[in-house]
Amino acid sequence: MLKNPDSFRRVTGGVALLIWPVFEFLAFLTAPPGAEHDPEIFRTHETSVQVSALLYVWAALTIIPVVLALAHLLRERAPRASGIGAALGLIGAGHGLTLFSTDFYDLALAQTLPADQAVAVTERATSLWGFVYGMLLPGFLMHVGLFTLLITMAAVKAAPWWVPGIALVGTLVPFLTAEQAPAVQATGALLHLAAYGWIALRVLRMTDAEWRDARQLVAS
């Protein structure tokens, strides 16, 4: 496989489509309870904070080959949407990497400062315009890019319409259940696994020739 670029890219893309929802599921599942970065909770759940943050970072990294694989599948049938979706998705994934690293700083603040001071520093940092407009909001472009690619795949009949539909529900679940237990929030990732897993299995079953000719992927 390492000697065949087409095979390497196809398998890498297919595996990434399966792995990133798994990382996402484990990241939510291992996260400390509560919607806020409460210093006391962070001190009490030091290990889970670090494990969850690392899993979020790995999930964001894995989204990069996911975006590239989806864009590849559309490059012949929808080149403009492929390019736009890829650009937005990659920008968002890159910003996601920086956002998820802030958990380590919040943990360090919780361990070294009184709770009120730790909260004050976090609130000040997250209110800075550079953070809000340069890191936080651009991070949401990841979702815009992914849904641009998924909706286009359905539109050109490369995937059934339930794929972007269930992926959208999976994305909304963590936001709608932010106050509930991490295990509840993690269910959104299972919906992602179903949606992206459908594409992953199709990609992994392709021949290298079919991968080169992206028009071969059709919904059924």
CORZIQUI-V207548 format. One record per pair of residues at least 12 apart in sequence whose ideal C-beta (glycine too) atoms are under 6 Angstrom apart, sorted by the first residue. I is the first residue (numbers start at 0). J is the second residue. D is the distance in whole Angstrom. If there is no record, write none. Layout:
# CORZIQUI-V207548
i: (I & I)
j: (J & J)
d: (D & D)
This chain:
# CORZIQUI-V207548
i: (5 & 5 & 5 & 6 & 9 & 11 & 12 & 12 & 12 & 13 & 13 & 13 & 15 & 15 & 15 & 16 & 16 & 16 & 16 & 17 & 17 & 18 & 19 & 19 & 19 & 19 & 20 & 20 & 20 & 20 & 22 & 22 & 22 & 22 & 23 & 23 & 24 & 24 & 25 & 26 & 26 & 26 & 26 & 27 & 27 & 27 & 28 & 28 & 29 & 29 & 29 & 30 & 30 & 31 & 31 & 31 & 34 & 34 & 36 & 38 & 38 & 38 & 41 & 41 & 42 & 48 & 48 & 52 & 52 & 55 & 56 & 59 & 59 & 59 & 62 & 63 & 66 & 66 & 66 & 69 & 70 & 72 & 72 & 73 & 74 & 75 & 75 & 76 & 77 & 77 & 80 & 84 & 84 & 84 & 87 & 87 & 87 & 88 & 88 & 88 & 90 & 91 & 91 & 91 & 91 & 92 & 94 & 94 & 94 & 95 & 95 & 97 & 98 & 105 & 108 & 142 & 149 & 149 & 150 & 156 & 157 & 158 & 159 & 162 & 162 & 165 & 165 & 165 & 166 & 168 & 169 & 169 & 169 & 172 & 172 & 173 & 201)
j: (207 & 210 & 211 & 207 & 210 & 64 & 64 & 68 & 202 & 199 & 202 & 203 & 61 & 64 & 65 & 65 & 195 & 198 & 199 & 196 & 199 & 61 & 58 & 61 & 62 & 65 & 188 & 191 & 192 & 195 & 54 & 57 & 58 & 61 & 58 & 188 & 185 & 188 & 54 & 51 & 54 & 55 & 58 & 181 & 184 & 185 & 181 & 185 & 47 & 50 & 51 & 51 & 181 & 44 & 47 & 48 & 177 & 178 & 105 & 109 & 114 & 117 & 106 & 109 & 109 & 102 & 106 & 99 & 102 & 99 & 99 & 92 & 95 & 96 & 92 & 92 & 85 & 88 & 89 & 148 & 85 & 213 & 216 & 151 & 213 & 213 & 214 & 155 & 151 & 155 & 151 & 144 & 147 & 148 & 140 & 143 & 144 & 141 & 144 & 145 & 140 & 138 & 140 & 141 & 144 & 141 & 134 & 137 & 138 & 138 & 141 & 134 & 138 & 121 & 120 & 170 & 163 & 166 & 163 & 218 & 216 & 218 & 218 & 194 & 197 & 190 & 193 & 194 & 194 & 190 & 187 & 190 & 191 & 186 & 187 & 187 & 216)
d: (4 & 6 & 6 & 5 & 4 & 6 & 6 & 3 & 6 & 5 & 4 & 4 & 5 & 4 & 5 & 6 & 5 & 5 & 4 & 6 & 4 & 5 & 5 & 4 & 6 & 5 & 5 & 4 & 4 & 6 & 5 & 5 & 4 & 6 & 5 & 4 & 5 & 4 & 5 & 5 & 4 & 5 & 6 & 5 & 5 & 4 & 6 & 5 & 5 & 5 & 4 & 4 & 5 & 4 & 5 & 6 & 4 & 5 & 5 & 4 & 4 & 4 & 5 & 4 & 5 & 6 & 5 & 6 & 4 & 4 & 5 & 5 & 4 & 5 & 4 & 5 & 6 & 4 & 6 & 4 & 4 & 5 & 5 & 6 & 6 & 5 & 5 & 4 & 5 & 6 & 4 & 5 & 4 & 4 & 5 & 5 & 3 & 6 & 3 & 5 & 5 & 6 & 4 & 3 & 6 & 5 & 6 & 4 & 4 & 5 & 6 & 6 & 5 & 6 & 6 & 6 & 4 & 6 & 5 & 5 & 5 & 5 & 5 & 5 & 6 & 5 & 6 & 5 & 4 & 6 & 4 & 3 & 4 & 6 & 3 & 5 & 6)
